[in-house]
Amino acid sequence: MISLSVVKNKIIMNLSPARFFAYFRKGKGEKNVLAIFLERIKMKVRTGEKALASLVIMLIGFIITLFSSNSSIMILLQNGFEAGLVGGLADWFAVSALFRHPLRIPIPHTALLPRNRERITTSLVSIVENDLLNKESVINRISKIGFTKKILEMCSDYVYSSQVKLAIVDVANRIKNSISITEMAIYFNTTISEYINSIDTKNVLEELINQVIKNNYDDKILDVLIDNVEEVIKRDDVKKEIATTSVSAAKKISKKGMLQFTLNTVTGIIGEDKIGDKVQEFILLMLKELKLKDNPSRIMVINSIRDNIIKISEDNSVIEKLNEYKNDISKNDKINDFSLKILQSLEAKILNFINDDVVVEEKILPVIDKLIKDMSKEDELVEKIDQYIRSQISGYINKNHEKIGVLVKENIEKLDTETLIDLIEDKVGDDLQWIRINGAVCGFLIGLVLGGIKLIVR
């Protein structure tokens, strides 16, 4: 694995001199930065030395052969060194003329880059804008990118990271801080009140009655009442109360003569307990018969209940009373306070829930992870999201494509001519120096060939 320091050093090695010193002046340089940059200069100098050395060799060789004997070999070498010297000087002139006036002499058609900077900038902008990064190629490339899949994969990889956990807690707290519970309670109560007031009481009551009759709730309610009455009647205290009430009622019956005497005598002989048992058995027997679905008394009771229930929906006084209750409910401050307490309690529970690391780890994150995985499996949904993203990016590119050229032009114009020349030389300077070397070598070889031809012709 490449360390960060190695990458950083490589970046610094590729800085131009102007950018290096700007970097160093901003306090970003380290102890080894200067050493790195000096090493880079040595590399440049070594290449420049080779080019200069090739010229010096050609010059020395030409001078030596010029004053040597007129042997064929010397003449041949003289022609080679002479052509090599001319080739090297010519290529030095050509390379230098690209960036500046050779020997600072304003020779026509030299310093091509400074003189044609505006044309070069315009051409470069045109190439970038219309050829390298034209609208069609960028949009075509974007159309092949599956943004949603990549985003979902990235989210799935980091869903259990500490950053996501902190983000969930942070988002929850931000939402909590941005929402007023009091305002929510007011809105909540207002919405409920509007809904309650919008209810048609008569229609709701009729619907409830229809449901009661349709589902035989009246029949079931009667069975429940009979069961409860049976439970009460079977109690000993109730049996005693029944006996006492029955004897007292018998004594209050206004009869004269023998009938009154007989009734009192029978009551005294039988006793209250026996009378209570008999009356209790009689009542329980009646209740048992009322449980039978086909019992006439039961049918009569059920019909009576239903008739009275139906009459309720037609009783305007009942409707008005229910409307009063409805209005009282919507205006009741206690309900508002109750709603506020519920929301406050809910808020506290949610925050405690989210701030619990175990809950986030075991409850919330698995849900998010499952949601991400489920979304990635829905190809139709993924494609729709991709189409939306691509349409947005394509629209932005269509509106702002010319800004690419503007950006390139602005960045170039930020550089002064010397810095721009330095930047270009920094990138291609070595190759240009090798042109000088190759010019000298090729000139030398061509000189040898031409010298050989001259010797043969002579």
ZAMIMI-581507 format. One record per residue (C-alpha): residue number from 1; residue in one letter; z, y, x. Coordinates in nm, 3 decimals. Layout:
<atoms>
  num  residu        Z        Y        X
  NUM       a        Z        Y        X
...
</atoms>
This chain:
<atoms>
  num  residu        Z        Y        X
    1       m    0.000    0.000    0.000
    2       i   -0.092    0.346    0.133
    3       s    0.213    0.570    0.165
    4       l    0.227    0.917    0.016
    5       s    0.257    1.077    0.359
    6       v   -0.066    0.911    0.474
    7       v   -0.252    1.038    0.169
    8       k   -0.105    1.384    0.221
    9       n   -0.208    1.386    0.587
   10       k   -0.565    1.287    0.495
   11       i   -0.581    1.572    0.247
   12       i   -0.456    1.818    0.509
   13       m   -0.708    1.682    0.760
   14       n   -0.987    1.780    0.519
   15       l   -0.863    2.134    0.463
   16       s   -1.079    2.415    0.590
   17       p   -0.914    2.646    0.849
   18       a   -0.873    2.925    0.594
   19       r   -0.717    2.690    0.340
   20       f   -0.496    2.532    0.606
   21       f   -0.347    2.862    0.715
   22       a   -0.302    2.967    0.350
   23       y   -0.119    2.638    0.295
   24       f    0.092    2.692    0.603
   25       r    0.177    3.056    0.517
   26       k    0.305    2.952    0.171
   27       g    0.575    2.749    0.338
   28       k    0.425    2.417    0.239
   29       g    0.359    2.310    0.597
   30       e    0.573    2.054    0.771
   31       k    0.637    1.996    1.140
   32       n    0.353    1.752    1.173
   33       v    0.099    1.966    0.982
   34       l    0.002    2.171    1.286
   35       a   -0.037    1.856    1.493
   36       i   -0.259    1.708    1.223
   37       f   -0.476    2.017    1.208
   38       l   -0.502    2.037    1.588
   39       e   -0.612    1.675    1.592
   40       r   -0.878    1.765    1.339
   41       i   -0.995    2.054    1.558
   42       k   -1.013    1.816    1.855
   43       m   -1.240    1.589    1.652
   44       k   -1.465    1.884    1.571
   45       v   -1.460    2.005    1.930
   46       r   -1.547    1.661    2.061
   47       t   -1.859    1.658    1.841
   48       g   -1.944    2.015    1.946
   49       e   -1.887    1.923    2.311
   50       k   -2.135    1.639    2.279
   51       a   -2.397    1.879    2.145
   52       l   -2.323    2.129    2.424
   53       a   -2.314    1.851    2.682
   54       s   -2.661    1.737    2.574
   55       l   -2.798    2.090    2.638
   56       v   -2.618    2.118    2.973
   57       i   -2.753    1.779    3.082
   58       m   -3.104    1.882    2.986
   59       l   -3.067    2.218    3.167
   60       i   -2.925    2.063    3.486
   61       g   -3.187    1.791    3.483
   62       f   -3.464    2.049    3.440
   63       i   -3.334    2.264    3.728
   64       i   -3.294    1.964    3.962
   65       t   -3.639    1.826    3.889
   66       l   -3.790    2.175    3.911
   67       f   -3.695    2.205    4.278
   68       s   -3.752    1.840    4.366
   69       s   -4.055    1.675    4.515
   70       n   -4.374    1.653    4.316
   71       s   -4.356    1.278    4.279
   72       s   -4.473    1.121    3.955
   73       i   -4.123    1.023    3.852
   74       m   -3.988    1.374    3.907
   75       i   -4.275    1.529    3.715
   76       l   -4.216    1.280    3.433
   77       l   -3.842    1.357    3.425
   78       q   -3.907    1.731    3.449
   79       n   -4.126    1.712    3.139
   80       g   -3.857    1.509    2.961
   81       f   -3.571    1.748    3.051
   82       e   -3.785    2.048    2.968
   83       a   -3.876    1.911    2.623
   84       g   -3.516    1.802    2.564
   85       l   -3.390    2.151    2.654
   86       v   -3.641    2.311    2.420
   87       g   -3.561    2.064    2.139
   88       g   -3.187    2.114    2.177
   89       l   -3.216    2.495    2.184
   90       a   -3.455    2.493    1.890
   91       d   -3.220    2.278    1.682
   92       w   -2.921    2.492    1.786
   93       f   -3.114    2.799    1.668
   94       a   -3.208    2.627    1.340
   95       v   -2.851    2.509    1.268
   96       s   -2.700    2.844    1.357
   97       a   -2.961    3.030    1.150
   98       l   -2.839    2.850    0.840
   99       f   -2.501    3.020    0.854
  100       r   -2.530    3.332    1.074
  101       h   -2.751    3.536    1.308
  102       p   -2.787    3.343    1.637
  103       l   -2.617    3.539    1.917
  104       r   -2.547    3.802    1.645
  105       i   -2.905    3.923    1.678
  106       p   -3.048    4.008    1.332
  107       i   -3.357    3.793    1.369
  108       p   -3.565    3.772    1.048
  109       h   -3.511    3.465    0.830
  110       t   -3.173    3.381    0.985
  111       a   -2.824    3.381    0.825
  112       l   -2.988    3.204    0.531
  113       l   -2.667    3.114    0.347
  114       p   -2.514    3.466    0.344
  115       r   -2.848    3.626    0.252
  116       n   -2.920    3.377   -0.026
  117       r   -2.567    3.322   -0.146
  118       e   -2.639    3.439   -0.501
  119       r   -2.950    3.221   -0.531
  120       i   -2.763    2.920   -0.391
  121       t   -2.474    2.979   -0.631
  122       t   -2.711    3.007   -0.927
  123       s   -2.895    2.692   -0.824
  124       l   -2.571    2.502   -0.771
  125       v   -2.442    2.611   -1.112
  126       s   -2.772    2.508   -1.271
  127       i   -2.764    2.166   -1.103
  128       v   -2.405    2.101   -1.214
  129       e   -2.457    2.236   -1.565
  130       n   -2.802    2.098   -1.643
  131       d   -2.835    1.788   -1.428
  132       l   -2.507    1.643   -1.305
  133       l   -2.292    1.734   -1.607
  134       n   -2.537    1.815   -1.884
  135       k   -2.422    1.790   -2.246
  136       e   -2.608    1.470   -2.326
  137       s   -2.480    1.275   -2.025
  138       v   -2.119    1.384   -2.081
  139       i   -2.127    1.309   -2.454
  140       n   -2.304    0.977   -2.392
  141       r   -2.036    0.882   -2.140
  142       i   -1.760    0.982   -2.380
  143       s   -1.916    0.771   -2.657
  144       k   -1.862    0.460   -2.441
  145       i   -1.492    0.523   -2.381
  146       g   -1.240    0.344   -2.602
  147       f   -0.976    0.616   -2.611
  148       t   -0.753    0.456   -2.874
  149       k   -0.727    0.118   -2.700
  150       k   -0.642    0.284   -2.369
  151       i   -0.382    0.510   -2.531
  152       l   -0.225    0.219   -2.721
  153       e   -0.219    0.003   -2.407
  154       m   -0.050    0.283   -2.215
  155       c    0.202    0.335   -2.497
  156       s    0.271   -0.039   -2.511
  157       d    0.335   -0.049   -2.136
  158       y    0.587    0.234   -2.149
  159       v    0.745    0.180   -2.493
  160       y    1.065    0.032   -2.345
  161       s    1.091    0.284   -2.062
  162       s    1.389    0.517   -2.029
  163       q    1.158    0.816   -2.080
  164       v    1.058    0.691   -2.426
  165       k    1.422    0.630   -2.520
  166       l    1.515    0.983   -2.414
  167       a    1.210    1.118   -2.598
  168       i    1.315    0.947   -2.924
  169       v    1.665    1.094   -2.901
  170       d    1.525    1.435   -2.807
  171       v    1.276    1.437   -3.096
  172       a    1.546    1.329   -3.341
  173       n    1.778    1.608   -3.223
  174       r    1.498    1.863   -3.238
  175       i    1.415    1.760   -3.594
  176       k    1.782    1.779   -3.686
  177       n    1.819    2.124   -3.532
  178       s    1.506    2.253   -3.703
  179       i    1.612    2.139   -4.050
  180       s    1.884    2.311   -4.256
  181       i    2.082    2.054   -4.454
  182       t    2.192    2.324   -4.698
  183       e    1.831    2.424   -4.765
  184       m    1.736    2.059   -4.800
  185       a    2.016    2.009   -5.054
  186       i    1.899    2.313   -5.251
  187       y    1.540    2.191   -5.245
  188       f    1.651    1.840   -5.335
  189       n    1.857    1.963   -5.632
  190       t    1.586    2.203   -5.746
  191       t    1.332    1.920   -5.745
  192       i    1.566    1.691   -5.939
  193       s    1.648    1.967   -6.188
  194       e    1.281    2.041   -6.246
  195       y    1.214    1.673   -6.298
  196       i    1.507    1.629   -6.539
  197       n    1.407    1.938   -6.739
  198       s    1.050    1.811   -6.761
  199       i    1.159    1.488   -6.927
  200       d    1.080    1.461   -7.300
  201       t    1.414    1.338   -7.435
  202       k    1.275    1.209   -7.765
  203       n    0.999    1.006   -7.598
  204       v    1.240    0.860   -7.340
  205       l    1.489    0.767   -7.614
  206       e    1.218    0.603   -7.822
  207       e    1.097    0.409   -7.519
  208       l    1.450    0.290   -7.445
  209       i    1.497    0.178   -7.808
  210       n    1.162   -0.006   -7.802
  211       q    1.268   -0.185   -7.485
  212       v    1.604   -0.277   -7.639
  213       i    1.436   -0.428   -7.945
  214       k    1.149   -0.587   -7.753
  215       n    1.379   -0.763   -7.507
  216       n    1.645   -0.848   -7.771
  217       y    1.910   -0.653   -7.583
  218       d    2.089   -0.593   -7.916
  219       d    2.120   -0.969   -7.964
  220       k    2.256   -1.011   -7.612
  221       i    2.497   -0.722   -7.654
  222       l    2.634   -0.885   -7.973
  223       d    2.692   -1.213   -7.786
  224       v    2.881   -1.024   -7.514
  225       l    3.093   -0.845   -7.778
  226       i    3.171   -1.174   -7.956
  227       d    3.275   -1.336   -7.625
  228       n    3.500   -1.043   -7.539
  229       v    3.656   -1.040   -7.888
  230       e    3.722   -1.413   -7.859
  231       e    3.902   -1.361   -7.530
  232       v    4.117   -1.094   -7.688
  233       i    4.195   -1.292   -8.004
  234       k    4.309   -1.597   -7.802
  235       r    4.581   -1.397   -7.625
  236       d    4.941   -1.472   -7.740
  237       d    5.039   -1.109   -7.773
  238       v    4.737   -1.048   -7.997
  239       k    4.825   -1.356   -8.207
  240       k    5.177   -1.218   -8.262
  241       e    5.033   -0.882   -8.357
  242       i    4.799   -1.054   -8.604
  243       a    5.091   -1.245   -8.759
  244       t    5.307   -0.935   -8.794
  245       t    5.022   -0.734   -8.942
  246       s    4.932   -1.014   -9.187
  247       v    5.292   -1.057   -9.318
  248       s    5.337   -0.682   -9.345
  249       a    5.013   -0.653   -9.538
  250       a    5.116   -0.939   -9.770
  251       k    5.445   -0.768   -9.850
  252       k    5.265   -0.444   -9.929
  253       i    5.048   -0.605  -10.193
  254       s    5.162   -0.463  -10.526
  255       k    5.200   -0.761  -10.762
  256       k    5.451   -0.811  -11.044
  257       g    5.647   -1.102  -11.173
  258       m    5.596   -1.457  -11.068
  259       l    5.299   -1.386  -10.834
  260       q    5.499   -1.146  -10.622
  261       f    5.789   -1.390  -10.609
  262       t    5.561   -1.679  -10.512
  263       l    5.388   -1.478  -10.234
  264       n    5.717   -1.374  -10.081
  265       t    5.855   -1.728  -10.105
  266       v    5.548   -1.885   -9.937
  267       t    5.554   -1.624   -9.663
  268       g    5.918   -1.691   -9.596
  269       i    5.873   -2.068   -9.592
  270       i    5.564   -2.074   -9.365
  271       g    5.688   -1.808   -9.121
  272       e    5.506   -1.544   -8.916
  273       d    5.404   -1.784   -8.636
  274       k    5.223   -2.021   -8.869
  275       i    5.055   -1.737   -9.049
  276       g    4.944   -1.592   -8.710
  277       d    4.800   -1.931   -8.605
  278       k    4.603   -1.968   -8.926
  279       v    4.466   -1.615   -8.923
  280       q    4.374   -1.656   -8.553
  281       e    4.192   -1.983   -8.625
  282       f    4.010   -1.819   -8.914
  283       i    3.894   -1.526   -8.701
  284       l    3.782   -1.755   -8.416
  285       l    3.591   -1.969   -8.664
  286       m    3.410   -1.663   -8.794
  287       l    3.323   -1.554   -8.441
  288       k    3.197   -1.904   -8.359
  289       e    2.970   -1.895   -8.659
  290       l    2.845   -1.551   -8.560
  291       k    2.722   -1.703   -8.233
  292       l    2.477   -1.922   -8.419
  293       k    2.131   -1.762   -8.409
  294       d    2.045   -1.861   -8.766
  295       n    2.379   -1.756   -8.914
  296       p    2.316   -1.519   -9.211
  297       s    2.609   -1.298   -9.115
  298       r    2.477   -1.270   -8.758
  299       i    2.128   -1.184   -8.884
  300       m    2.274   -0.920   -9.110
  301       v    2.474   -0.768   -8.822
  302       i    2.171   -0.769   -8.591
  303       n    1.953   -0.600   -8.855
  304       s    2.222   -0.342   -8.912
  305       i    2.246   -0.271   -8.539
  306       r    1.871   -0.233   -8.510
  307       d    1.848   -0.005   -8.810
  308       n    2.114    0.220   -8.665
  309       i    1.949    0.219   -8.320
  310       i    1.615    0.319   -8.470
  311       k    1.781    0.598   -8.668
  312       i    1.918    0.743   -8.343
  313       s    1.567    0.842   -8.222
  314       e    1.510    1.020   -8.553
  315       d    1.841    1.207   -8.549
  316       n    1.772    1.560   -8.423
  317       s    2.139    1.623   -8.360
  318       v    2.143    1.334   -8.112
  319       i    1.829    1.467   -7.941
  320       e    1.983    1.814   -7.914
  321       k    2.304    1.672   -7.774
  322       l    2.114    1.473   -7.512
  323       n    1.917    1.786   -7.418
  324       e    2.245    1.970   -7.369
  325       y    2.369    1.694   -7.142
  326       k    2.041    1.706   -6.954
  327       n    2.069    2.082   -6.895
  328       d    2.433    2.050   -6.795
  329       i    2.342    1.787   -6.536
  330       s    2.071    2.005   -6.377
  331       k    2.306    2.306   -6.358
  332       n    2.619    2.125   -6.250
  333       d    2.749    2.259   -5.917
  334       k    2.934    1.936   -5.853
  335       i    2.601    1.755   -5.835
  336       n    2.479    2.012   -5.580
  337       d    2.793    1.958   -5.372
  338       f    2.750    1.584   -5.406
  339       s    2.390    1.604   -5.284
  340       l    2.496    1.817   -4.987
  341       k    2.765    1.567   -4.889
  342       i    2.517    1.279   -4.916
  343       l    2.265    1.458   -4.691
  344       q    2.532    1.553   -4.437
  345       s    2.660    1.197   -4.428
  346       l    2.304    1.067   -4.395
  347       e    2.233    1.311   -4.113
  348       a    2.543    1.200   -3.920
  349       k    2.460    0.833   -3.968
  350       i    2.101    0.880   -3.854
  351       l    2.208    1.069   -3.541
  352       n    2.471    0.808   -3.458
  353       f    2.209    0.541   -3.519
  354       i    1.953    0.702   -3.288
  355       n    2.201    0.803   -3.015
  356       d    2.318    0.444   -2.983
  357       d    2.131    0.293   -2.686
  358       v    2.171   -0.059   -2.822
  359       v    2.025    0.042   -3.158
  360       v    1.732    0.220   -2.992
  361       e    1.670   -0.081   -2.766
  362       e    1.703   -0.351   -3.031
  363       k    1.596   -0.178   -3.354
  364       i    1.375    0.126   -3.301
  365       l    1.169    0.033   -2.994
  366       p    1.070   -0.313   -3.124
  367       v    0.945   -0.148   -3.444
  368       i    0.739    0.102   -3.242
  369       d    0.609   -0.176   -3.016
  370       k    0.508   -0.388   -3.317
  371       l    0.341   -0.087   -3.478
  372       i    0.139   -0.024   -3.161
  373       k    0.032   -0.388   -3.132
  374       d   -0.059   -0.409   -3.501
  375       m   -0.268   -0.093   -3.472
  376       s   -0.451   -0.228   -3.166
  377       k   -0.551   -0.538   -3.368
  378       e   -0.706   -0.332   -3.648
  379       d   -1.054   -0.279   -3.511
  380       e   -1.166   -0.069   -3.806
  381       l   -0.873    0.171   -3.768
  382       v   -0.920    0.189   -3.390
  383       e   -1.288    0.268   -3.433
  384       k   -1.212    0.543   -3.686
  385       i   -0.962    0.703   -3.449
  386       d   -1.211    0.674   -3.161
  387       q   -1.482    0.837   -3.370
  388       y   -1.249    1.123   -3.457
  389       i   -1.147    1.174   -3.092
  390       r   -1.509    1.158   -2.976
  391       s   -1.624    1.401   -3.244
  392       q   -1.352    1.648   -3.142
  393       i   -1.436    1.618   -2.772
  394       s   -1.811    1.637   -2.838
  395       g   -1.761    1.945   -3.054
  396       y   -1.553    2.108   -2.783
  397       i   -1.816    2.023   -2.520
  398       n   -2.096    2.167   -2.735
  399       k   -1.902    2.489   -2.779
  400       n   -1.778    2.524   -2.423
  401       h   -2.031    2.343   -2.204
  402       e   -2.154    2.664   -2.046
  403       k   -1.800    2.722   -1.921
  404       i   -1.854    2.443   -1.668
  405       g   -2.113    2.656   -1.494
  406       v   -1.895    2.965   -1.533
  407       l   -1.604    2.777   -1.377
  408       v   -1.815    2.659   -1.083
  409       k   -1.952    3.010   -1.033
  410       e   -1.607    3.170   -1.053
  411       n   -1.463    2.926   -0.800
  412       i   -1.751    2.989   -0.559
  413       e   -1.724    3.365   -0.604
  414       k   -1.354    3.352   -0.525
  415       l   -1.449    3.252   -0.171
  416       d   -1.568    3.518    0.068
  417       t   -1.880    3.442    0.269
  418       e   -1.693    3.341    0.585
  419       t   -1.467    3.104    0.394
  420       l   -1.765    2.953    0.212
  421       i   -1.950    2.902    0.542
  422       d   -1.637    2.751    0.692
  423       l   -1.605    2.518    0.393
  424       i   -1.966    2.399    0.426
  425       e   -1.941    2.358    0.802
  426       d   -1.619    2.168    0.753
  427       k   -1.801    1.915    0.532
  428       v   -2.139    1.886    0.709
  429       g   -2.072    2.049    1.047
  430       d   -2.050    1.721    1.234
  431       d   -2.384    1.607    1.099
  432       l   -2.542    1.940    1.192
  433       q   -2.410    1.908    1.546
  434       w   -2.562    1.563    1.566
  435       i   -2.894    1.722    1.470
  436       r   -2.865    1.927    1.791
  437       i   -2.786    1.616    1.993
  438       n   -3.069    1.422    1.831
  439       g   -3.304    1.716    1.893
  440       a   -3.226    1.716    2.263
  441       v   -3.259    1.338    2.292
  442       c   -3.579    1.322    2.086
  443       g   -3.722    1.615    2.283
  444       f   -3.641    1.437    2.608
  445       l   -3.813    1.118    2.491
  446       i   -4.117    1.305    2.360
  447       g   -4.132    1.496    2.689
  448       l   -4.140    1.169    2.879
  449       v   -4.424    1.046    2.659
  450       l   -4.622    1.368    2.700
  451       g   -4.551    1.375    3.076
  452       g   -4.674    1.020    3.106
  453       i   -4.994    1.114    2.923
  454       k   -5.045    1.410    3.157
  455       l   -5.003    1.187    3.463
  456       i   -5.249    0.934    3.326
  457       v   -5.506    1.204    3.244
  458       r   -5.477    1.356    3.593
</atoms>
